Amino acid sequence: MKWRTVKAGLLICLLCGVAGSQGSHDPRVGVRPDAEFQIARIIYKTNARAGSHGTIQPMWAVDYPLAEAHFLGALSRYTRIDVAEDSRHLELTDDRLFQYPFLFLQQPGFWYPDEQDVARLREYLLRGGFIFFDDFHGGDWANFEEEITRVLPDYQLEDVPKGDPIMQIFFNIDKRTQVPGERHLRRLDQMPPARWVGIYDDHRRLMVIANYNQDTGDAWEHADDPSYPLPMTAFAYQMGTNYVLYAMTH
């Protein structure tokens, strides 16, 4: 009995230590990327908050950490890329930005970059960077269009065709599926149509892609939820994988 008690105590201490180390993890901290590929989730100022699974986050962090926990694991399985287990969280003015080929910005309807943010993102994109905007709907478009036009005033937003390399680079995405947020599943027939819009540089390299009237991050986040449709999560994984490989090779 004494030995069982000792073993139980040691196990509890070990589990507490693991939980403590995970709880102390700060995705903002790190001199360089943790692996060959790491998403940089963009931090921006906002008072608005939302969330699920009992976690309320600022809008830039909605779906975190489960979106990354599920998608990055899938990306590692699909490809031979050395994938970090978590995203890095950075402000646009952070000097580490240029170490990350893939930026992820959620809820751009709440994104109001200042002039310094705008200048830094413009420099990043024109130097070869890539940014993915996700989880915005309806009236959010107006703010997204205004702010991204400030960033790249000499370039135009346009619909990304099905034959674009980003749709073919790994998975052949010839049929597009609208990926809704979990809360929209019961009223899919009322959702406006999904769009894939982007901005190309002078060499037709895609710098910006935006999934409008969609919520790719929610499909990643709810990948293990039986109530969320498997085909939508599978499609969201395919899109994300293509976006990452495109960003890393273009």
MIZAKOL-637392 format. One record per atom (N, C-alpha, C): residue in one letter; z, y, x. Coordinates in steps of 0.02 Angstrom, whole numbers, plus 50000, padded with zeros to 5 digits. Layout:
BEGIN
AZYX ...
//
This chain:
BEGIN
M500004994050042 M500005000050000 M500005006350043 K500405006050098 K500425011950141 K499745013250172 W499405007750194 W498745008750226 W498235011350177 R498275008850114 R497815011450063 R497945018850050 T498575020750051 T498745027750040 T498485032050097 V498555029550159 V498305033250217 V497545034150213 K497195028550196 K496465028850191 K496245033650137 A496605033450081 A496435038050026 A496535045250047 G497075046450084 G497205053250108 G496675055550157 L496465051050202 L495945052850250 L495285054350214 L495125050350163 L494505051450125 L494525058250090 I495095059950060 I495155066450026 I495075072150076 C495365071450135 C495305076650186 C494585077450208 L494235071650216 L493535071950237 L493105075350185 L493215073450122 L492815076550068 L492965083950062 C493585085850071 C493765092950068 C493435096750125 G493415093550184 G493095096750241 G492355097950230 V492015092750201 V491295093450187 V491185098950135 A491595098850083 A491515103950031 A491645110850059 G492135111350104 G492285117850134 G491725120350177 S491415115750216 S490865117850259 S490265120050219 Q490135116450162 Q489575118450119 Q489725125150086 G490335126050065 G490505132250032 G490465138250078 S490545137150143 S490535142650190 S489825144250214 H489335140150194 H488645141450214 H488415148050184 D488115152250226 D487855158750204 D487115158950219 P486675158750168 P485955158550181 P485675164950210 R486095170150217 R485865176250250 R485935175950326 V486315171150350 V486495170850421 V486035166150458 G485795168250516 G485375164050558 G484915168450599 V484925167550664 V484515171650709 V483775170150700 R483615163750688 R482925161550680 R482895156250626 P482295154350603 P482245149150552 P482585142650573 D482835138950524 D483195132750537 D482735126950552 A482075127650539 A481605122250549 A480905125250556 E480415120950563 E479715123250568 E479535127550509 F479765125650449 F479635129650389 F480285130950352 Q480375137250333 Q480935139250292 Q480715144950246 I480835144150182 I480705149550135 I481155155450150 A480885161450145 A481295167450147 A481315170350076 R481895169750045 R481995172549978 R482185179849985 I481825184249951 I481915191349962 I482475194249919 I482935197549953 I483485201149921 I483255208149902 Y483395210249841 Y483265217249822 Y483835219749779 K483905226249775 K484455229349738 K484325228949663 T484815226349627 T484775226049554 T485475224949526 N485595227949468 N486225226849433 N486165221249382 A485545219249367 A485435214049317 A485605207149345 R485855202849302 R486065196249323 R485875191149270 A485755184949292 A485605179549246 A485745173049282 G485635167449249 G485745161149283 G485795155349235 S485955149549262 S486035143449223 S486485138649261 H486615132949232 H487065128049262 H487755131149278 G487945136049238 G488595139149247 G488635144149303 T488055145849333 T488045150549389 T487665156849369 I487975162649376 I487645168949361 I487495172349427 Q486865174349436 Q486635177149499 Q486285183849488 P486235188049539 P485775193749534 P485065191149524 M484625195149496 M483975192649476 M483565189849534 W483665192449594 W483285189749650 W483495182649668 A484075180549645 A484345173949663 A484355169149604 V484035170949548 V484015166549491 V483695159849512 D483965154449488 D483745147549503 D484025144949569 Y484335149149609 Y484625146849672 Y485315143949657 P485525138549690 P485205135149746 P484795129049727 L484795127049662 L484485120749644 L483725120849651 A483405126649641 A482675126949650 A482485124749720 E482815127749770 E482665125849839 E482895118749855 A483475116849830 A483735110149845 A483245104749823 H482925105749765 H482455100849740 H481765101549772 F481495107649774 F480805108449798 F480745106949872 L481205109349913 L481145108349985 L481195100950003 G481595097249966 G481625090049977 G480955086749960 A480645088949905 A479995086249886 A479465088149937 L479475094249961 L478995096450011 L479045092350075 S479645090750094 S479755086550153 S479475079550143 R479535076950082 R479275070250068 R478515070250064 Y478225075450035 Y477495075850027 Y477125076650093 T477415080250140 T477065082250200 T477445080050262 R477155081550320 R477485080050383 R477815086350413 I477865091550373 I478175097750397 I478925096650406 D479195099450459 D479915099650470 D480195105250426 V480515103450371 V480715108250319 V481465109450322 A481665115750322 A482375117450318 A482665115350251 E483305113850250 E483625111450189 E483775117050139 D483745123250161 D483905128850118 D483455134650136 S483435139650092 S483055145750107 S483485150550148 R483165155250180 R483495160950212 R483435166850165 H483965170750157 H483955176450112 H483935182850153 L483395186750142 L483275192650184 L483075198550142 E483285204450163 E483005210650136 E482345212150171 L481915215750139 L481255217250168 L481315221150233 T481845224750242 T481915228750303 T482225224850360 D482385218550349 D482685214450401 D482165212850455 D482345213850518 D481865212650573 D481675205250580 R482065200750550 R481895193650554 R481325191650508 L481115196250465 L480605194750415 L479985191550445 F479775194050503 F479135191850532 F479165184850561 Q479745181750561 Q479805174750583 Q479655169850526 Y479555172450465 Y479485168150407 Y478795169250376 P478365164050374 P477685164950348 P477645164950272 F478205163550238 F478185162750165 F478785166350134 L478645171650096 L479165175250060 L479145173349987 F479725173049956 F479795171049886 F480195176549851 L479875179849802 L480215185149766 L480205183549691 Q480795182649663 Q480855181049592 Q481005187249551 Q480795186849487 Q480935192149438 Q480685199049462 P480055199849479 P479815206349502 P479825211749448 G479975209849386 G480075214949335 G480695219249349 F481135216849392 F481745220449411 F481725222949483 W481145222749514 W481055224449585 W480815231649591 Y481235235849622 Y481065242949631 Y481155244649705 P480655242949746 P480725244149819 P480705251549835 D481105253549885 D481055260449909 D480485260949959 E480385266949986 E479815268050030 E479855263850094 Q480455262750119 Q480535258650178 Q480345251350164 D480555248850106 D480385242150085 D479625241350079 V479315246350047 V478585246150036 V478215246050102 A478415250250149 A478075250550213 A478165243950252 R478755241150249 R478875234950286 R478475229050256 L478455228550190 L478085223150159 L477335223950173 R477085230050171 R476375231250188 R476225228950259 E476655230750305 E476555228750375 E476565221150380 Y477045217950348 Y477105210650351 Y476475207250325 L476225209450267 L475645206350237 L475005207450278 L474915213450302 L474305214950340 L474315211750409 R474895209650432 R474945206050495 R474895198550486 G474755196250426 G474635189150414 G475135185750370 G475605189350341 G476115186350299 G475875184650229 F476295181150192 F476125178750124 F476745179450081 I476645181650018 I477205182149972 I477015179249904 F477495175649876 F477425172449810 F477905175749762 F477625178749708 F478015181749654 F478045176849596 D478635176149566 D478725171149514 D479225173549462 D479175170549403 D479665171649349 D479645178749323 F479075180649295 F479025186949259 F478535186249202 H478685189849148 H478345188649085 H478225195249048 G477735195149004 G477625200748958 G477635207548991 G478105211748968 G478145218648992 G478335219249065 D478565213749098 D478725214049169 D478105215549211 W477515214249184 W476905215149222 W476825222349246 A476985227149203 A476875234149219 A477245236149283 N477875233949288 N478255235749348 N477985232149410 F477825225749402 F477535222149459 F476905225449483 E476455227049438 E475815230049457 E475925236849492 E476375240849465 E476515247349496 E476785246649566 E477255242149576 E477585241549641 E477135238249693 I476755233149673 I476325229849722 I475735234449740 T475545238849694 T475025243749710 T475275248849760 R475915250549757 R476215254849808 R476185251449876 V476295244949877 V476295241249940 V475595240849970 L475095239449928 L474415238349952 L473935242649910 P473955249249918 P473555253549875 P472795252849885 D472585250149941 D471865249549955 D471585242749935 Y471985238649902 Y471765232049883 Y471885230949808 Q471505226349779 Q471515225449707 Q471835218749688 L472205218849633 L472435212649602 L471845209449567 E471785202849574 E471255199249539 E471485192149523 D471165189249473 D471335182449454 D471105177649509 V471535172849526 V471375167949578 V470965162349546 P470355161249568 P469935156149537 P470165149149554 K469965144349512 K470165137349522 K469885134649587 G469325137249610 G469025134849672 G469285137949735 D469785142349729 D470065145549788 D470385140249833 P470355141249900 P470655136349946 P471395134849931 I471765139749905 I472475138549892 I472575133249837 M472065132349795 M472105127449742 M471845120549764 Q471595120149825 Q471295113849848 Q471595111249913 I472025115049945 I472205113750015 I472575107150024 F472955104849976 F473315098449980 F473215094649915 F473485097249861 F473345094549795 F472735098149767 N472295094449734 N471715097349702 N471915099549632 I472065105949625 I472305108549561 I471695111049522 D471405106449483 D470825108249443 D471005109549370 K471605107349351 K471855108649284 K472525112049290 R472575118049263 R473195121949269 R473645120849209 T474275120149224 T474785119049172 T475255125049172 Q475365127949113 Q475855133349109 Q476555130549120 V476915133649165 V477595131249182 V478095136249153 P478435134449099 P478895139149067 P479595138649096 G479995143749083 G480705143149096 G481025138349047 E481585135549067 E481915130549025 E482065133148956 R482225139648951 R482405142548886 R481805143448840 H481195142948868 H480585144048829 H480285137548803 L480575131848820 L480265125448802 L480165124548727 R480625127348687 R480585126348615 R480085130948581 R479815135648618 R479325140248587 R478715141348633 L478465135748659 L477875136148702 L477275139148667 D477215137548602 D476635140048565 D476645147548556 Q477215150748569 Q477275157948562 Q477195161648629 M477145157948683 M477095161148748 M476395163848760 P476335169848789 P475675172348808 P475385167948863 P474725168048873 P474425163548922 P474645165048993 A474675159749032 A474865160349103 A474275163149143 R474445166749197 R473935169249243 R474155167849315 W473655166949357 W473755166449429 W473385172249459 V473745177249483 V473415183249509 V473595184149582 G473145187349619 G473275188049691 G472945194249719 I473085195449783 I472775200749821 I472525197749886 Y471885199049901 Y471555196449962 Y471485202050013 D471515200050077 D471385205050129 D470625205650141 D470435209250192 D469725210550205 D469335204350225 H469685198950242 H469365192650262 H469435187350207 R469615189550147 R469725185050090 R470295180150101 R470765182150141 R471385178350147 R471855180750093 L472145176150056 L472615177950003 L473275180050034 M473475186250022 M474105188750047 M474665188149996 V474475188849932 V474945189049877 V474715184249823 I475165180249797 I475015176449736 I475595177349689 A475435178249625 A475945179249574 A475815174649515 N476315170849496 N476285166549437 N476575170449378 Y476135173249337 Y476335177649282 Y476385173549217 N476875175349177 N477045171549116 N477205164249134 Q477545163449189 Q477745156849212 Q478425157349247 D478725151549259 D479375151249293 D479385144949336 T479035145349392 T478995139649437 T479685137649463 G480095142749478 G480765141349504 G481185137449455 D481095138649390 D481475134849340 D481255127549339 A480605126249347 A480365119449349 A480655115749409 W480715119249466 W481045116149524 W481785115049510 E482115120149483 E482835119749471 E483015114049424 H482615113049372 H482775108049320 H482415101449332 A482215100149393 A481835094049408 A482215087749391 D482875087949393 D483275081949378 D483565082149307 D483325086749266 D483555087449197 D483085083549151 P483325078249118 P482885074149076 P482545078049020 S482825083749000 S482535087548945 S481955092048968 Y481885092849035 Y481335097049059 Y480735092449072 P480145094149046 P479565089549049 P479355088049121 L479305081649136 L479115079349203 L478435082049225 P477915082249182 P477265084849205 P477305092149229 M477745096049200 M477805103049220 M478145103649289 T478665099549299 T478975099549365 T478495097049418 A478125091649403 A477645088949450 A477115094149469 F476875097849419 F476385103049432 F476685108749473 A477305110549459 A477635115849497 A477725113649570 Y477885107349582 Y477925104749651 Y477235105249685 Q476715103549649 Q476045103849678 Q475855110949697 M475975115649651 M475825122649666 M476215125049726 G476865123649726 G477275125949782 G477045123149848 T476875116749849 T476645113549911 T475995116749935 N475525117849889 N474905121149909 N475025128249936 Y475475131849903 Y475615138749925 Y475905138749996 V476365134150009 V476675133850075 V476165132150128 L475765127050116 L475275124950167 L474755130350179 Y474565133850126 Y474095139350135 Y474405144850178 A475025146650162 A475365151950201 A475425150050275 M475535143650289 M475635141450358 M474975140850397 T474415140350362 T473775139150396 T473285144850390 H473455150050354 H472985155750347 H473345162050371 
//
